[in-house]
Amino acid sequence: MIESTPIFEAVISLIAAIIAYKVIPYIQIKTTAEQQARMKMWAQIGVNAAEQIYSGKKTGKLKKSYVEDFLAGQGFHLDEVTLDALIESEVHQLWENIEEDV
């Protein structure tokens, strides 16, 4: 008679390997994409709010500081380069939308 325990253990190990190889990376990628979408959404809100709050010339530093604090309040702590790129992207999009409306 053949003992089924080693076969059962091999099947369980195979299933665990498939989950570790395929499913876990998929979940990590999806979460990262969702987090990126959330960060972009909050950056857009922060940029729009900063544009409303601070008007006039030479308010760029105030606006950037506001957006940085706003994003930090949402749980996003970014390095300077990433923060600059995100803000510039959202400001560009804001002005592009304004020009389309005119």
Secondary structure, 3 states (H helix, E strand, C coil): CCCCHHHHHHHHHHHHHHHHHHHHHHHHHHHHHHHHHHHHHHHHHHHHHHHHHCCCCCCHHHHHHHHHHHHHHCCCCCCHHHHHHHHHHHHHHHHHHHHHHC
